[in-house]
Amino acid sequence: MTKAELIRIYERNLGALGAHAAGLSVDDKEHILTVRVLIRTAEKLLKEIGETNDAIEEAAWALTDYARTLYVDSCLKTHPKISNKADFAEECGDLFDHVFHQGTYPDE
């Protein structure tokens, strides 16, 4: 399996997970932490197939960015009446980043 194939598989998994979570009203923190587990698993698989650290980091960044975009898009879809969509999208992205990297909500 190549890095590109693995990334495509994980992008599909992340998309399916996002759609599933949206349909269940899953807690944002739990969803983002599950996304983090999937991305960490992809990193481990890439290491197992002999990818370089740079390639692994690049893939992890791409998957994280993809998951973040899906999350922000989902936020916008679930709050269609927000007047300032750009600010709201930035807030959603900031929340994703914080939970993804810190494992907690900002106020915890």
C-alpha positions in Angstrom: 0.0 0.0 0.0 1.3 3.4 -0.9 1.1 6.6 1.2 -1.4 8.1 -1.3 -3.6 5.0 -1.1 -3.6 5.1 2.7 -4.5 8.7 2.8 -7.4 8.2 0.4 -8.7 5.3 2.6 -8.4 7.4 5.8 -10.1 10.4 4.1 -13.0 8.2 3.3 -13.1 6.9 6.8 -13.0 10.4 8.2 -15.8 11.5 5.9 -17.9 8.5 6.9 -17.2 9.1 10.6 -18.2 12.8 10.2 -21.5 11.9 8.5 -22.2 9.3 11.1 -21.4 11.7 14.0 -23.6 14.4 12.5 -26.6 12.0 12.4 -26.2 11.0 16.0 -25.5 14.3 17.7 -22.2 13.0 19.0 -20.4 15.3 21.4 -17.8 17.4 19.5 -15.0 16.5 21.9 -15.6 12.8 21.5 -15.8 13.1 17.7 -12.6 15.1 17.5 -10.8 12.7 19.8 -11.9 9.8 17.6 -10.6 11.6 14.6 -7.3 12.0 16.4 -7.1 8.3 17.0 -7.8 7.5 13.4 -5.0 9.9 12.3 -2.5 8.5 14.8 -3.4 5.0 13.5 -2.6 6.2 9.9 0.7 7.5 11.1 1.6 4.2 12.7 0.7 2.3 9.5 2.8 4.6 7.4 5.7 4.0 9.7 5.2 0.2 9.5 5.3 0.4 5.7 8.6 2.3 5.8 7.6 5.9 5.1 10.0 8.6 6.2 9.2 10.8 9.1 8.7 13.8 6.7 6.2 11.8 4.7 4.3 10.7 7.8 4.2 14.2 9.1 2.9 15.4 5.7 0.2 12.8 5.6 -0.9 13.5 9.2 -1.1 17.2 8.4 -3.2 16.5 5.3 -5.6 14.2 7.2 -5.9 16.7 10.1 -6.6 19.5 7.7 -9.2 17.4 5.8 -10.9 16.4 9.1 -10.9 20.0 10.3 -12.5 21.1 7.0 -15.2 18.4 7.4 -15.8 19.5 11.0 -16.1 23.2 10.1 -18.4 22.4 7.2 -20.6 20.3 9.5 -20.8 23.2 12.0 -21.9 25.6 9.3 -24.6 23.1 8.1 -26.0 22.6 11.6 -26.2 26.3 12.2 -27.5 27.8 9.0 -28.9 30.9 10.5 -25.6 32.2 11.8 -25.2 35.7 10.3 -21.4 35.9 10.3 -20.4 32.6 8.8 -16.7 33.5 8.4 -16.3 34.2 12.2 -18.3 31.2 13.1 -16.2 29.0 10.8 -13.1 30.4 12.4 -14.5 29.6 15.9 -15.3 26.1 14.9 -11.9 25.6 13.4 -10.3 26.9 16.6 -12.4 24.6 18.7 -11.3 21.6 16.5 -7.6 22.6 16.8 -7.8 23.0 20.6 -9.6 19.7 21.2 -7.4 17.8 18.7 -4.2 19.0 20.2 -5.1 19.4 23.9 -7.7 16.7 24.3 -10.1 19.1 26.2 -12.5 21.9 25.5 -10.9 25.3 25.9 -12.7 26.0 29.1 -11.9 22.7 30.8 
